[in-house]
Amino acid sequence: MQLLDNGTYFTSEQAADSAPAVGSILDDDAIRALYSYPTQPDRPWIRTNFVASIDGSVTAEGKSAGLGTPADARLFGILRELCDAVLVGAGTARAENYGGVSLSAEAKARRVAGGLEPVPTIVVVTASGSIDADSRLVTDADVQPVVLTSAAADSSTVAALRSAGATVIGVSGESVSTGDIVATLSDLGFRRILCEGGPGLFGQLVSDGAADELCLTTSPMLVAGEAGRIAHAGVASDTPMHRAHVLGDADGTLLTRWVRRP
Ligand SMILES: NC(=O)c1ccc[n+]([C@@H]2O[C@H](COP(=O)([O-])OP(=O)(O)OC[C@H]3O[C@@H](n4cnc5c(N)ncnc54)[C@H](OP(=O)(O)O)[C@@H]3O)[C@@H](O)[C@H]2O)c1
């Protein structure tokens, strides 16, 4: 991957000090530095990562994997390595058959050296509570997930999740508000958040002014079809963003990082 453009906005002094020259070929250390979170955030900092086609589709043949490229996969893994928690909507967890985060021994060691837990926790948001206790989220995870759900959740599903080892946190309303999400992440001590969508959850975060950052991969393909885009919500809203940087890969993939203007 090559640095095509360095914006003027840095979220940490470390990133500003070590910014590579435009045109540099980036190794994993350089990519980790470019995507470093703000130094010691005092609240959950919500970064979201998506891949989309050139024509704005969020899936190809029903899955985000259909849009994947080697550069996107590389960044996906690096972003997971940098976070305390992966925040994901239940629609995405179900559609993509999510398991827990899987990291190499080297990545775990780097995290521990940097003061993080060895493996990030998956936090799934679901109004209905419809997460199977025998799904990979629970059965194929080094760290048990947190299921953040509403008063509408089925009590037997919640009981099954708890007895399988998941942490289930219920809010009092029929849906989970952005305030509930941020307060829960904060209470759990998570500050570096990686939201992996989907469009429903991300749309809510954008509408509520809680999307701090977007890492958007543009996959070098057109797909047409009927798939939606990366954010949808009942009401449109404007969130001005800074361009932090643009990376490119030889196959045409573009990887951009955008940070919300203070
Ligand atoms: N291209 C990419 O990078 C990318 C990334 C992610 C997803 N996707 C694709 O996007 C599609 C899924 O889209 P989606 O909009 O359904 O995704 P989503 O936002 O993950 O799922 C929506 C569902 O998640 C739960 N949810 C989300 N926000 C909630 C909130 N604030 N409170 C309570 N529950 C909440 C609800 O689940 P319940 O029904 O359980 O209440 C809701 O029905 C899939 O095809 C997936 O492959 C693509």
The ligand as an SDF file (V2000), in Angstrom:
LIG
                    3D

 48 52  0  0  0  0  0  0  0  0999 V2000
  -19.4500   -3.2520    3.1940 N   0  0  0  0  0  0  0  0  0  0  0  0
  -19.2460   -3.2940    4.4880 C   0  0  0  0  0  0  0  0  0  0  0  0
  -18.1680   -2.8570    4.9530 O   0  0  0  0  0  0  0  0  0  0  0  0
  -20.3260   -3.7760    5.4060 C   0  0  0  0  0  0  0  0  0  0  0  0
  -20.1780   -3.6160    6.7800 C   0  0  0  0  0  0  0  0  0  0  0  0
  -21.2170   -4.0720    7.6030 C   0  0  0  0  0  0  0  0  0  0  0  0
  -22.3420   -4.6260    7.0610 C   0  0  0  0  0  0  0  0  0  0  0  0
  -22.4540   -4.7710    5.7260 N   0  0  0  0  0  0  0  0  0  0  0  0
  -23.6570   -5.3800    5.1330 C   0  0  0  0  0  0  0  0  0  0  0  0
  -24.7990   -4.6550    5.5680 O   0  0  0  0  0  0  0  0  0  0  0  0
  -25.9110   -5.5500    5.6560 C   0  0  0  0  0  0  0  0  0  0  0  0
  -26.5910   -5.4080    7.0190 C   0  0  0  0  0  0  0  0  0  0  0  0
  -27.1630   -4.1080    7.0750 O   0  0  0  0  0  0  0  0  0  0  0  0
  -28.0380   -3.6480    8.3160 P   0  0  0  0  0  0  0  0  0  0  0  0
  -28.3880   -2.2270    8.1540 O   0  0  0  0  0  0  0  0  0  0  0  0
  -29.0880   -4.6550    8.5880 O   0  0  0  0  0  0  0  0  0  0  0  0
  -26.9320   -3.7580    9.4210 O   0  0  0  0  0  0  0  0  0  0  0  0
  -26.8870   -3.5190   10.9770 P   0  0  0  0  0  0  0  0  0  0  0  0
  -26.9330   -2.0890   11.3420 O   0  0  0  0  0  0  0  0  0  0  0  0
  -25.7000   -4.3020   11.4030 O   0  0  0  0  0  0  0  0  0  0  0  0
  -28.1530   -4.3030   11.5140 O   0  0  0  0  0  0  0  0  0  0  0  0
  -29.3850   -3.7490   11.8060 C   0  0  0  0  0  0  0  0  0  0  0  0
  -29.8860   -4.5840   12.9510 C   0  0  0  0  0  0  0  0  0  0  0  0
  -28.9320   -4.4880   14.0180 O   0  0  0  0  0  0  0  0  0  0  0  0
  -29.5800   -4.1930   15.2140 C   0  0  0  0  0  0  0  0  0  0  0  0
  -29.3370   -2.7990   15.5310 N   0  0  0  0  0  0  0  0  0  0  0  0
  -28.5390   -1.9340   14.8620 C   0  0  0  0  0  0  0  0  0  0  0  0
  -28.5210   -0.7540   15.4900 N   0  0  0  0  0  0  0  0  0  0  0  0
  -29.3050   -0.8920   16.5600 C   0  0  0  0  0  0  0  0  0  0  0  0
  -29.6910   -0.0260   17.6290 C   0  0  0  0  0  0  0  0  0  0  0  0
  -29.2410    1.2050   17.7370 N   0  0  0  0  0  0  0  0  0  0  0  0
  -30.5180   -0.5090   18.5620 N   0  0  0  0  0  0  0  0  0  0  0  0
  -30.9480   -1.7690   18.5200 C   0  0  0  0  0  0  0  0  0  0  0  0
  -30.6320   -2.6310   17.5520 N   0  0  0  0  0  0  0  0  0  0  0  0
  -29.8160   -2.1900   16.5950 C   0  0  0  0  0  0  0  0  0  0  0  0
  -31.0340   -4.5130   14.9610 C   0  0  0  0  0  0  0  0  0  0  0  0
  -31.0860   -5.9080   15.1690 O   0  0  0  0  0  0  0  0  0  0  0  0
  -32.3300   -6.7340   15.7070 P   0  0  0  0  0  0  0  0  0  0  0  0
  -33.1100   -7.0420   14.4790 O   0  0  0  0  0  0  0  0  0  0  0  0
  -31.7060   -7.9660   16.3140 O   0  0  0  0  0  0  0  0  0  0  0  0
  -33.0660   -5.9190   16.6910 O   0  0  0  0  0  0  0  0  0  0  0  0
  -31.2010   -4.1420   13.5120 C   0  0  0  0  0  0  0  0  0  0  0  0
  -32.2830   -4.8340   12.9010 O   0  0  0  0  0  0  0  0  0  0  0  0
  -25.3690   -6.9550    5.4480 C   0  0  0  0  0  0  0  0  0  0  0  0
  -25.6600   -7.3340    4.1100 O   0  0  0  0  0  0  0  0  0  0  0  0
  -23.8800   -6.7890    5.6130 C   0  0  0  0  0  0  0  0  0  0  0  0
  -23.1720   -7.7180    4.8590 O   0  0  0  0  0  0  0  0  0  0  0  0
  -21.4690   -4.3470    4.8770 C   0  0  0  0  0  0  0  0  0  0  0  0
  1  2  1  0
  2  3  2  0
  2  4  1  0
  4  5  1  0
  4 48  2  0
  5  6  2  0
  6  7  1  0
  7  8  2  0
  8  9  1  0
  8 48  1  0
  9 10  1  0
  9 46  1  0
 10 11  1  0
 11 12  1  0
 11 44  1  0
 12 13  1  0
 13 14  1  0
 14 15  2  0
 14 16  1  0
 14 17  1  0
 17 18  1  0
 18 19  2  0
 18 20  1  0
 18 21  1  0
 21 22  1  0
 22 23  1  0
 23 24  1  0
 23 42  1  0
 24 25  1  0
 25 26  1  0
 25 36  1  0
 26 27  1  0
 26 35  1  0
 27 28  2  0
 28 29  1  0
 29 30  1  0
 29 35  2  0
 30 31  1  0
 30 32  2  0
 32 33  1  0
 33 34  2  0
 34 35  1  0
 36 37  1  0
 36 42  1  0
 37 38  1  0
 38 39  2  0
 38 40  1  0
 38 41  1  0
 42 43  1  0
 44 45  1  0
 44 46  1  0
 46 47  1  0
M  CHG  2   8   1  16  -1
M  END
$$$$
